Structures are given as C-alpha cells and as structure tokens.
Amino acid sequence: MKLSIPLIALASATSTMAGCYGSGKPYLNDCNKNSFLDAADDLCKSLTLAGYFNYRQTKTACAPARCNGIKMNYEVGWKGSSGGHTLAVEDCKRRLKENINNCPLGGTQTVADWFFK
C-alpha cells in the first residue's frame, strides 16, 4: 500500500485532487522518466488508457523502462455517477504526464470524475 500526501488545487470550472506517493521506487534517472512519459503517450494513443469508458470502468497497463527494467503501473478510471464517457487521448496523456513529472515516486489525481494513477 502506498501512502499519499493529498494536495488540493482548484482549476477553472473543475476541481482537481492530487497526491504524490511518499514511498516507493523513484524513477532513478531521466532515461527512466522519459521512458514512462513515452509509454503514457503510447498507451493513451492506442486507446489502452483512453477512449470510451463504461460506468465506473477502470483501465490499467504496465510499461517497463528501457533503461533498467523497472516498471510503471498506469491506471485510469471513470468515476462518474452514471453512464459511460469518453476520455480524449490528449487529456489522458496530459494527466498521466503531470503525475510522472510532478511525483518522482508516482501519484494520483482526480479531475472531473476521472482518476489517473
């Protein structure tokens, strides 16, 4: 179980809750970080983590770093109150990359009923 320190930020018209993990394996170097950023692009573009989500559906994927083989687990979910919804590829990429860039041990955020980890 990973512990997180919640940080709350308000964005225009939507609220965002985010938290970085306080423990775990860090990215170690820029090569690993860049691998995880590239994987976020690929996983969103291929609709593995983007596209249509059924009510309360979560999509997951795992990607290894090309530098030393450590892995990143990605998770995106629709937490809306009913029905399904479509997550745009660019929104998927942006939110996952925010977690990678802002949280060296990983993190989570919820934006407008979407969960990113």
C-alpha positions in Angstrom: 0.0 0.0 0.0 1.4 3.4 -0.9 0.7 6.4 1.3 -0.1 9.7 -0.4 0.0 13.3 0.8 -3.1 14.9 -0.7 -2.7 18.3 -2.3 -5.8 20.2 -3.4 -5.8 22.6 -6.2 -8.7 24.4 -7.9 -8.8 24.7 -11.6 -11.3 26.8 -13.6 -14.7 25.1 -13.7 -13.4 21.8 -12.4 -11.8 20.7 -9.2 -8.6 18.7 -9.0 -7.4 16.5 -6.2 -3.8 15.2 -6.5 -1.4 13.4 -4.3 2.2 12.2 -4.7 3.2 9.0 -3.0 5.6 9.3 -0.1 7.3 6.0 -0.6 8.3 3.6 -3.4 10.9 3.3 -6.1 11.9 6.6 -7.7 12.4 7.0 -11.4 16.2 6.9 -10.7 17.2 9.0 -13.8 15.9 11.0 -16.8 16.1 7.9 -19.0 13.5 6.1 -16.9 11.3 9.1 -16.6 11.4 9.7 -20.4 10.5 6.0 -20.9 7.5 6.4 -18.7 6.4 9.7 -20.4 6.7 7.9 -23.8 4.7 5.0 -22.6 2.0 7.3 -21.4 1.8 8.7 -24.9 1.7 5.3 -26.5 -0.9 3.8 -24.0 -3.2 6.8 -24.5 -2.8 7.0 -28.3 -3.6 3.3 -28.7 -6.7 3.8 -26.5 -5.4 1.3 -24.0 -6.0 4.0 -21.3 -8.2 6.4 -23.2 -11.4 6.2 -25.3 -14.8 5.1 -24.1 -15.3 4.0 -20.5 -18.4 2.2 -19.2 -19.9 3.3 -15.9 -17.2 3.1 -13.2 -14.7 1.3 -15.6 -11.0 1.3 -14.9 -8.3 0.6 -17.5 -4.8 -0.5 -16.4 -1.5 -1.1 -18.1 2.1 -1.7 -17.2 5.2 -0.4 -19.0 8.9 -1.2 -18.4 11.6 1.5 -18.5 14.0 1.0 -21.4 17.0 1.8 -19.2 16.9 -0.7 -16.3 13.6 -2.6 -16.5 11.8 -1.0 -13.6 8.1 -0.9 -14.4 5.3 1.7 -14.1 1.7 0.7 -13.5 -0.8 3.1 -15.0 -4.5 3.3 -14.1 -7.2 5.5 -15.5 -10.9 5.3 -14.4 -14.2 6.9 -14.9 -15.9 7.7 -11.6 -19.0 9.5 -12.9 -22.3 9.0 -11.2 -23.9 7.2 -14.2 -23.4 6.1 -17.8 -20.2 6.0 -19.7 -18.0 8.7 -21.0 -15.1 9.2 -23.5 -11.6 10.3 -22.4 -9.8 12.2 -25.1 -6.3 11.0 -26.0 -4.8 14.4 -25.2 -6.4 14.6 -21.8 -5.2 11.1 -21.0 -1.6 12.0 -22.0 -1.6 15.3 -20.2 -2.9 14.0 -16.8 -0.6 10.9 -16.8 2.4 13.1 -17.7 1.5 15.5 -14.9 1.7 12.6 -12.4 5.1 11.5 -13.8 6.6 15.0 -14.0 5.3 16.2 -10.6 5.7 13.0 -8.5 9.0 11.2 -8.6 7.6 8.2 -6.6 4.3 8.2 -8.6 1.0 9.7 -7.6 -2.7 10.0 -8.3 -5.1 12.7 -9.3 -8.8 13.0 -9.9 -10.1 15.6 -12.4 -13.8 16.0 -13.2 -14.7 12.4 -12.3 -11.6 10.9 -14.0 -9.0 9.1 -11.9 -5.3 8.9 -13.0 -2.6 6.9 -11.4 
